[in-house]
Structures are given as C-alpha cells and as structure tokens.
C-alpha cells in the first residue's frame, strides 16, 4: 500500500509545479474576464492601463540572427509554413578590433552627422486607438518600424550601435514612468556621461507633455576631481542641460585595491596600527572637507530632495498635488541606490549585476514627493563595440566571452604604470605589452590558475573590469571640444609609487622562466632565433668496449652486451 502524503504538504517530484500552474491559469482567466467587462472607452491615460501579466520582464539586448528574424516576424503578425529547401541562416557578427586614436576621432565626426536618426520608440497617441487590441497592434507596428530604422542605420559604413533593448515590454515600462512623472530624471555615470545620456529621451518627455521637467543626474561624481566637475558643468551649461552632480554612496572615495592587504600586514604591530589608523582618519577628514566644500557635488539626500521640489515648484500647500519624480537610465548606474538613499531605507533591491529592477515601482517619500523607479533600459547609442559597454558596466561582466578585447581597450586608455601600481605587478619591458601578457602576469600574481596549470586569463580580466566598474580603477571621459583626452588624463592620474613595482619583479622572472608569456608572436621569434642562429653542434659518442665485461663489486657476471639501456643512464657519467 502506497503512503499518502498529508493534505497540508505541497506536491513534490514531477507534480511539484502542478498546483501553481492550475492556480496561475485560473487567476489569468479571471483577470482577463474582469478586464473584458471594463469600459475601455473611459481610459484617458495609457499609463494607467492594467497589465495582463504581473510577472518579471526579461531584458533582451542581444539576439542572434535567427532570434531577430523570428522577433520581427512576430511583431509583423506574420505566419510561415515550413518548406524544405537549401537555405542557411548566416551570422554576420563582425570581429571587434580595438580602435586607435585616429579611428575614434573619425568615428566621432560620423556620429555627429547621424545623431538625429538615433531615436527611442514612442507610444502611439491616444487619438489613434480605441481599445487595448488596437493599442497593442499599433505598438507592435511602431516598434517594428523603429527596429527597421535602426537596422538601416547600422548599414552605414563606420557606424557601430550598442546592443539596445529589444523587448517591447521593457519600453512599455518606460512609457508608464514618463507619463506618470512630473519630473523625469535621467541618471548617468559621471565617468562617461555622454555614453549613457539620451537626448531623444528628453525630446520624448516634452512630446508627452511640455510642462514636464527633465533633469540629468550624474551619479558617482565623487570619483571625479573638482577640475573634472567644473569642465563638465561648463559643457552642460553651454548645451542648456540641467545637470546635478550626485553621489549615492556614503564613502567619499573608493577603497584601494591593496588596502585590505596593507591593513592586514600592519595589524602585526599594535603601535604602528594605532598610528596608521589615526593617520587614515585625518586623511579621510581632510578629503571629506575638500569634497563637501565644493558647491558642484551634492551628497546629502535632503539637499537633493529640496532641489527636486524647487524644480517642481512645490510650495507645500496642504491639499496640493503630489509631485512624482521618475528615475530612468541604463542598468547599473545607481537608480535604485539613489532611491534607497533618498528614502533612508532599503526599499528597492540593489545588485551589482545590471538588470536587477524588472518592473517600475512607486515609493511615497512624503506628502509632497513620490518616487518612481524604472527598470534599466539599454538605449541605442553610438559606441565602438561591446568592449566599451563591458568596461562601463552596461553588459554583465560574468557573461563576457572575449576577454582580450575589453582589456586591450583599457590598456589603450589607461597608463600601464597605473595598472602595475594597482595590482603590485610588473609587465615585461621588451616591446609593447599585450593584453595576454597583462592578464598572465595578474593571474600569476593573484594565483588564478586553471586545472592545466596555466594562468586563468578570463578570471583576471573579470577582476580588472569589476574593479573598474566599482571605481578602484579610474578612467574619466573628457567633454567634447573642451580639452583633449590627454590633458584630461593628466588630471586623473597623479604620480605613482615606484617602490610597489618591485613586488612584481620576482613574479615576472618566474613567469618568463616558465615561458608563460610566450604568445604566438614571441613563439615565432624564438623559433626563428633558434633555427637561424649560429650554434655549435654537439653529439653524444658512445665508446665501444672490447673484451669481457668486468665484474662489478658484489654483482653477477651476465655479459649482456646487447642490452638496451636508457640514454639518461648511458650518458649520465659523460
């Protein structure tokens, strides 16, 4: 007799999800019935249309050729029949090469020429649809036309578009936030603002309602120097863009990479530990005083709230309409962190992986202000490939396949002595170091070894990129036409400590001794040197012994003249 499970226990095994499936199907049918009974002609604002599904929305930023073809066919509401013919779908994904300085300068001019065609999808106006079916049909048609326009823009020789959001449901979340909000705040990363800033989004906000306000909030501004902030402020004033420099983190500066190791080494001596901690506290106080003395950077949440209320012209009159502030932007730029700091508690989930927020959320801050968080959207923009998006944290680092491309781009932008000082390693001085040599040295120093006993370059690349996103490594883009990137980098990178480079000398010698830095070019050079080099030939000559084999001490006389011996034994005494 089989054992029956108690009624209060959930199903297990193959029937584990049976109850959830039945419950979800019943809930969906009843929800569709309620929506069908409502009078759809009374809907004034599409932002308040009730969604049919409340499940999380997955972000789609990269598709294969087959997935893109099927998605466009679904948007066009087309049906196909299977025909067996000799057709093949080819993937036309180009190989990404690290651009040079001249390539970047020429590409910037080409981007300025076609920047007007870089749009975001729009929601159909209210007067063009009557019910939900017409609205969805128009949304699919407009979204398909928008994707075709971007596909035509990608055909221009020299233009490279970033992977953009291809899921229509994600754009519907943006439309709802824009239509609900009185002030739309576009949050960008202060280290490279123009990569995250969408000018067409500001135009769309004004198209929805000219009375809506747009604000550009530059998060992570504490990583920049005062000279950087002043140059960017002058640029935004010239472009008539209302910008606010903001920092959502509590620490004034990021912790150095080797600071924990230094603290662990100093903890052995109690007196030196107390002296070092007091010195660090004094340095932090001086640094905090310097950063807070600047009028450009806002750290206090109360000051930011007052600025938003002043922009929205909130007078604090009882019964006045509540001001709604919407936060939009790329993934992992700090939208949820900013809201949590304004609220003073963790109301929105925060993660280092892009795409943590998957649906818009509203939080009532007080009687005068309501915050609305939008999921992170990867908007179409001009870039130099996926490498730049990985370095800026737009795409997840753990999903990275090619780790030499992003590191090569970083080595072109950042001085090598900064990387050597940050990770206490030394790169080979012969020729220009390659991304392979950098990752090999770092993996060997940190102990990132694969099962085959060779350095794990992919793990070392993920470590460098994550440190760059976290702010432990710093690269700041210069504002256009204000100054050159070389002059801007002189402000970013100060003089480094040369004593720490001696730590990597021993590791570099061990790497070169093991031949781990021998790439394809170095192997070919070494092969040519060994083949064409003049050398003295050597040969082992085996002496012929005549006569009877002598008897060894305490051994037997076998006379095995034709016995095969290993060469290492034969030539051991020679």
C-alpha positions in Angstrom: 0.0 0.0 0.0 1.4 3.3 -1.1 1.9 6.0 1.5 -0.3 9.0 1.1 1.1 12.4 1.8 -0.7 14.8 4.2 -3.0 17.3 2.9 -1.1 20.2 4.3 2.1 19.4 2.4 2.9 20.7 -1.1 3.4 18.3 -4.0 6.9 17.1 -4.7 8.7 15.4 -7.6 7.1 15.5 -11.0 3.9 17.2 -9.7 5.8 19.9 -7.9 4.5 22.8 -10.1 1.1 21.3 -10.9 -0.8 23.3 -8.2 1.0 26.5 -9.2 0.1 26.0 -12.9 -3.6 25.4 -12.1 -3.7 28.4 -9.8 -2.0 30.7 -12.3 -4.3 29.6 -15.1 -7.4 30.3 -13.0 -6.0 33.7 -12.0 -5.2 34.6 -15.6 -8.7 33.6 -16.8 -10.5 35.6 -14.1 -8.3 38.6 -14.7 -9.0 38.6 -18.4 -12.7 38.4 -17.7 -12.6 41.4 -15.4 -10.6 43.4 -18.0 -13.1 42.5 -20.7 -16.0 43.7 -18.6 -14.5 47.2 -18.0 -15.5 50.0 -20.3 -12.3 50.6 -22.4 -13.6 53.9 -23.7 -13.1 55.6 -20.3 -9.3 55.1 -20.4 -7.7 58.5 -20.7 -4.0 57.8 -20.0 -2.4 54.7 -21.4 0.0 54.7 -18.4 -2.9 53.5 -16.1 -3.9 50.6 -18.4 -3.8 47.5 -16.2 -1.3 45.0 -17.4 -2.3 41.4 -18.2 0.8 40.0 -16.6 2.5 40.9 -13.4 5.5 38.6 -13.9 9.0 39.9 -14.1 10.1 41.1 -17.5 13.3 39.8 -19.0 15.6 42.3 -20.7 16.8 41.3 -24.2 19.7 43.3 -25.5 21.4 40.9 -27.8 19.9 38.4 -30.3 21.2 36.0 -32.8 20.2 36.3 -36.5 17.5 33.7 -36.1 16.1 35.2 -32.9 16.0 38.7 -34.6 14.2 37.3 -37.6 11.6 35.5 -35.5 11.0 38.5 -33.3 10.4 40.8 -36.3 8.1 38.2 -37.8 6.1 38.0 -34.5 5.8 41.8 -34.4 4.6 41.9 -38.0 2.0 39.2 -37.2 3.1 37.0 -40.0 2.7 33.3 -40.3 5.1 31.0 -42.2 4.9 27.4 -43.4 7.9 25.1 -43.3 9.5 24.4 -46.8 12.4 22.1 -47.1 14.9 23.9 -49.3 18.6 24.6 -49.2 18.6 27.8 -47.2 21.0 28.6 -44.5 21.0 31.4 -41.9 24.4 33.1 -41.7 25.5 35.0 -38.6 27.1 38.3 -39.8 28.6 39.2 -36.4 31.8 41.3 -37.2 35.0 40.8 -35.3 35.6 43.6 -32.9 39.0 45.3 -33.1 40.4 47.8 -30.6 40.1 51.2 -32.3 43.0 53.6 -32.5 43.0 57.3 -31.6 42.5 58.3 -35.3 39.7 55.8 -35.7 37.9 57.3 -32.7 38.3 60.9 -34.0 36.9 60.0 -37.4 34.1 58.0 -35.8 33.0 60.9 -33.6 32.5 63.1 -36.7 30.5 60.4 -38.3 28.3 60.0 -35.2 27.6 63.7 -35.1 26.3 63.5 -38.6 23.8 60.7 -37.9 22.8 61.5 -34.3 19.4 62.9 -35.3 18.4 59.4 -36.5 19.1 57.8 -33.2 15.6 57.6 -31.7 13.8 55.7 -29.0 10.4 54.0 -29.7 7.2 56.1 -29.0 3.8 55.0 -27.6 1.0 55.7 -30.1 -1.0 58.8 -29.2 -4.4 58.4 -27.6 -6.4 59.6 -30.6 -5.0 56.8 -32.8 -6.5 53.8 -30.9 -9.8 52.9 -29.2 -9.3 49.7 -27.3 -6.4 47.6 -26.0 -6.2 45.4 -29.1 -5.8 48.5 -31.3 -3.2 49.8 -28.9 -1.1 46.7 -28.9 -1.3 46.4 -32.7 -0.1 50.0 -33.1 2.7 49.4 -30.6 3.9 46.4 -32.5 3.8 48.2 -35.8 5.7 51.3 -34.4 8.2 49.1 -32.6 8.9 47.1 -35.8 9.4 50.3 -37.8 11.8 51.6 -35.1 13.8 48.4 -35.3 14.0 48.5 -39.1 15.2 52.1 -38.9 18.0 51.2 -36.6 18.9 48.2 -38.8 19.2 50.6 -41.7 21.3 52.9 -39.6 23.7 50.1 -38.8 24.3 49.6 -42.5 26.2 52.9 -42.7 29.8 52.2 -43.1 31.8 53.1 -40.0 28.8 53.3 -37.6 28.5 50.9 -34.7 25.4 50.8 -32.5 25.4 49.5 -29.0 23.2 46.5 -28.2 19.9 48.1 -27.3 16.7 46.8 -25.6 14.7 44.6 -27.9 11.9 43.7 -25.6 8.7 45.8 -26.1 7.5 45.2 -22.6 10.6 47.0 -21.2 9.8 50.0 -23.3 6.2 49.9 -22.0 7.6 50.3 -18.5 9.5 53.4 -19.6 6.4 54.9 -21.2 4.4 54.4 -18.0 7.1 56.1 -15.9 7.3 59.1 -18.3 3.5 59.5 -18.4 3.1 59.3 -14.6 6.1 61.6 -13.7 6.2 65.3 -13.4 10.0 65.4 -13.4 11.9 62.8 -15.4 15.5 62.3 -14.0 17.9 60.6 -16.4 20.7 59.1 -14.3 24.0 58.6 -15.9 27.5 57.6 -14.9 29.6 60.7 -14.3 32.8 59.0 -15.6 31.3 58.8 -19.2 28.1 60.8 -19.2 27.5 61.0 -23.0 27.5 57.3 -23.4 24.5 56.9 -21.0 22.7 60.2 -21.9 19.9 60.0 -24.5 18.9 63.4 -26.0 15.9 61.8 -27.7 14.5 60.8 -24.3 14.3 64.4 -23.3 12.6 65.2 -26.6 10.1 62.4 -26.0 9.3 63.8 -22.5 8.5 67.2 -24.0 6.3 65.5 -26.7 4.2 63.8 -24.0 3.7 67.0 -22.0 5.7 70.3 -22.5 5.1 71.0 -18.8 7.2 68.1 -17.7 10.7 68.8 -16.5 13.9 66.9 -17.4 17.0 66.7 -15.2 20.3 65.0 -15.8 21.7 63.4 -12.6 25.4 62.4 -12.8 25.9 59.7 -10.2 29.3 58.5 -8.9 30.5 62.1 -9.2 32.7 61.6 -6.1 35.2 59.7 -8.3 35.9 62.8 -10.2 38.2 65.7 -9.3 36.9 69.3 -9.0 38.6 70.2 -12.3 36.6 67.4 -14.0 33.3 68.5 -12.4 33.9 72.1 -13.5 34.7 71.2 -17.1 31.6 69.0 -17.4 29.4 71.7 -15.7 30.6 74.3 -18.3 29.7 71.8 -21.1 26.2 71.2 -19.8 25.6 74.9 -19.3 26.6 75.5 -22.9 24.2 72.8 -24.1 21.4 74.2 -21.8 21.1 70.9 -19.9 20.1 71.0 -16.3 22.6 68.8 -14.6 23.1 67.8 -10.9 26.3 66.1 -9.7 25.4 63.4 -7.1 26.9 60.5 -5.2 24.7 57.8 -3.9 27.4 56.1 -1.8 28.4 57.1 1.7 32.2 56.7 1.4 33.9 59.7 -0.1 36.4 57.7 -2.1 36.6 54.1 -3.1 38.9 51.7 -1.2 42.2 51.0 -2.9 42.8 47.5 -4.2 45.6 46.5 -1.9 44.3 48.5 1.2 43.0 45.4 2.9 46.3 43.6 2.5 48.2 46.6 3.8 45.9 46.7 6.9 46.4 43.0 7.5 50.2 43.5 7.4 50.1 46.5 9.7 48.0 44.7 12.3 51.0 42.7 13.5 52.4 45.7 15.3 49.9 47.4 17.7 51.7 50.7 17.9 52.1 51.0 14.1 48.4 50.0 13.7 47.2 52.8 16.0 49.4 55.4 14.3 48.2 54.3 10.8 44.5 54.4 11.8 44.8 57.9 13.2 46.6 59.0 10.0 43.9 57.4 7.9 41.2 59.1 9.9 42.9 62.5 9.5 43.3 61.9 5.7 39.6 61.0 5.4 38.5 64.1 7.3 40.6 66.3 5.1 39.3 64.5 2.0 35.7 64.9 3.2 36.2 68.6 3.9 37.6 69.1 0.4 34.8 67.3 -1.3 32.0 68.8 0.7 33.4 72.3 0.3 32.6 72.1 -3.4 29.3 73.5 -4.4 29.0 71.3 -7.5 28.7 67.9 -5.8 25.6 67.0 -3.7 26.0 64.3 -1.1 23.1 65.0 1.3 19.8 63.4 0.4 17.9 66.3 1.9 19.7 68.8 -0.4 18.7 66.7 -3.4 15.1 66.5 -2.3 15.0 70.3 -1.8 16.4 70.7 -5.3 13.8 68.5 -6.8 11.0 70.3 -5.0 12.4 73.6 -6.2 12.5 72.4 -9.8 8.9 71.1 -9.5 7.8 74.3 -7.8 6.3 72.6 -4.8 5.0 75.2 -2.4 4.0 72.9 0.5 0.3 74.0 0.4 -2.0 71.4 2.1 -4.0 69.5 -0.5 -1.6 70.3 -3.3 -1.0 67.6 -5.9 1.9 65.2 -5.0 5.0 65.7 -7.2 6.0 62.5 -9.0 9.7 62.1 -9.9 10.7 59.3 -12.3 14.1 57.8 -12.4 15.2 56.3 -15.8 18.5 55.3 -17.3 20.9 52.5 -18.1 21.3 49.4 -16.0 23.7 49.6 -13.1 24.0 53.4 -13.0 22.6 53.8 -9.5 18.8 54.4 -9.9 17.8 52.0 -7.1 20.7 53.1 -4.9 19.7 56.8 -5.3 16.1 56.0 -4.3 17.2 54.0 -1.3 19.4 56.9 -0.1 16.6 59.4 -0.6 14.1 57.2 1.3 16.7 56.4 4.1 16.0 52.6 3.9 16.3 49.8 1.5 13.1 49.9 -0.4 14.4 48.8 -3.8 16.6 45.8 -4.5 20.1 46.6 -5.4 22.6 44.4 -7.2 26.0 44.8 -8.9 24.6 42.8 -11.9 22.8 45.0 -14.4 19.1 44.5 -14.7 18.1 43.9 -11.1 14.9 46.1 -11.3 12.4 44.4 -13.7 9.3 46.5 -13.3 8.6 50.1 -12.3 7.9 50.7 -8.6 6.4 53.7 -6.8 7.5 54.9 -3.4 5.8 57.7 -1.5 8.6 59.7 0.1 6.3 62.2 1.9 3.0 64.1 1.2 4.7 66.2 -1.4 7.0 63.8 -3.3 6.6 60.4 -4.9 9.5 58.4 -6.4 9.1 56.1 -9.4 11.8 53.6 -10.3 12.0 52.4 -13.9 13.9 49.2 -15.0 17.2 49.8 -16.5 17.0 50.3 -20.3 19.9 49.9 -22.7 19.0 52.7 -25.2 20.5 52.8 -28.7 23.7 54.8 -28.8 26.9 55.1 -30.8 29.9 53.3 -29.4 33.0 51.4 -30.5 31.7 47.9 -29.8 30.8 45.6 -26.9 34.2 46.2 -25.3 33.2 49.7 -24.3 29.9 48.5 -22.9 31.6 45.9 -20.8 34.1 48.5 -19.4 31.2 50.8 -18.5 29.1 48.1 -16.7 26.3 48.1 -19.2 26.6 44.5 -20.0 27.1 41.8 -17.3 30.8 41.0 -16.9 30.1 37.4 -16.0 28.6 36.8 -19.4 31.8 38.1 -21.2 33.2 35.7 -23.8 36.1 37.6 -25.3 38.2 39.0 -22.5 41.2 40.3 -24.6 39.2 43.0 -26.4 38.0 44.9 -23.3 41.4 44.7 -21.7 43.1 45.9 -24.9 40.8 49.0 -25.0 41.5 49.7 -21.3 45.3 49.4 -21.9 44.9 52.0 -24.7 43.1 54.4 -22.4 44.9 53.9 -19.1 48.6 54.2 -18.5 50.3 50.9 -17.8 52.1 52.1 -14.7 48.7 52.7 -13.1 47.8 49.1 -13.6 51.2 47.9 -12.4 50.9 50.0 -9.3 47.3 49.0 -8.6 48.0 45.3 -8.7 51.6 45.3 -7.5 52.9 43.6 -10.6 55.5 44.3 -13.3 55.0 43.9 -17.0 57.7 42.9 -19.5 59.7 45.9 -20.8 60.6 44.5 -24.2 58.2 45.9 -26.7 54.6 47.0 -26.0 52.8 44.6 -23.5 49.8 42.8 -25.0 46.5 42.0 -23.2 47.7 38.4 -22.9 50.9 39.5 -21.0 48.9 41.7 -18.7 46.3 39.1 -17.8 49.0 36.4 -17.5 51.0 38.5 -15.0 48.0 39.4 -13.0 46.6 35.8 -12.9 50.1 34.5 -11.8 50.4 37.2 -9.1 46.9 36.6 -7.7 47.1 32.8 -8.0 44.4 32.4 -10.7 45.5 29.1 -12.2 43.5 26.7 -14.3 43.4 22.9 -13.9 46.1 22.6 -16.5 48.5 24.7 -14.5 48.4 27.8 -16.7 47.2 31.3 -15.7 43.4 31.8 -15.9 43.3 35.0 -18.1 39.5 35.1 -18.2 39.2 35.4 -14.4 41.9 38.1 -14.3 40.0 40.0 -16.9 36.8 39.9 -14.9 38.7 41.1 -11.9 40.1 44.1 -13.7 36.7 45.1 -15.3 34.8 44.7 -11.9 37.4 46.9 -10.2 37.0 49.5 -13.0 33.2 49.5 -12.6 33.5 49.7 -8.8 35.8 52.7 -9.1 39.0 51.1 -7.8 40.5 51.8 -11.3 39.5 55.1 -12.8 39.1 56.4 -16.3 37.1 59.6 -17.0 36.0 60.7 -20.4 36.7 64.3 -21.4 33.9 66.6 -22.5 33.8 67.2 -26.3 35.6 70.2 -27.7 36.6 71.4 -24.2 40.0 69.8 -23.9 41.9 66.8 -25.3 41.7 63.5 -23.6 45.5 63.5 -22.9 45.2 66.8 -21.0 42.2 65.4 -19.2 44.1 62.3 -18.2 46.8 64.3 -16.6 44.3 65.5 -14.0 43.1 62.0 -13.5 46.4 60.2 -13.0 48.8 61.5 -10.5 52.4 60.4 -9.7 52.5 56.7 -8.6 54.6 55.0 -6.0 57.6 53.3 -7.7 58.6 51.2 -4.7 55.5 48.9 -5.1 56.6 47.9 -8.6 59.5 45.9 -7.1 57.0 43.4 -5.7 56.2 42.1 -9.2 59.9 41.6 -10.2 60.2 38.1 -8.8 56.8 37.0 -10.2 57.8 38.4 -13.6 61.1 36.4 -13.6 59.2 33.2 -12.7 56.7 33.8 -15.5 59.4 34.4 -18.1 61.3 31.3 -16.8 58.3 29.1 -17.3 57.6 30.5 -20.7 54.0 31.6 -19.9 54.4 34.9 -21.7 55.2 33.2 -25.0 52.4 34.2 -27.3 52.2 33.4 -31.0 54.5 36.3 -32.0 57.1 35.5 -29.3 57.0 31.8 -30.2 57.6 32.6 -33.8 60.5 34.9 -32.9 62.0 32.3 -30.6 61.7 29.7 -33.3 63.4 31.9 -35.9 66.2 32.7 -33.5 66.8 29.0 -32.7 66.6 27.9 -36.3 68.7 30.6 -38.0 71.0 31.2 -35.1 74.7 30.1 -35.3 75.4 27.4 -32.7 77.9 24.7 -32.0 76.7 21.2 -32.8 77.1 18.6 -30.1 76.8 14.9 -30.3 76.9 12.0 -27.9 79.5 9.4 -28.7 79.2 6.0 -27.2 82.5 4.3 -26.6 82.9 0.8 -27.8 84.1 -1.6 -25.1 86.0 -4.7 -26.1 86.6 -7.7 -24.2 84.7 -9.4 -21.4 82.5 -7.2 -19.2 84.2 -6.7 -15.9 82.5 -8.0 -12.8 81.2 -5.2 -10.5 81.7 -5.2 -6.8 79.2 -7.7 -5.3 77.5 -8.2 -8.7 77.0 -11.1 -11.0 78.6 -11.6 -14.4 75.8 -11.7 -17.1 77.7 -10.5 -20.2 74.6 -8.7 -21.6 76.3 -6.9 -24.4 73.2 -6.1 -26.4 71.1 -5.0 -23.5 69.0 -1.8 -24.2 69.7 0.9 -21.7 68.0 4.3 -21.3 70.0 7.1 -22.7 69.9 9.1 -19.4 71.8 6.2 -17.8 74.2 5.7 -20.6 75.3 9.4 -20.7 74.9 10.1 -17.0 78.7 10.0 -16.4 79.7 11.8 -19.5 
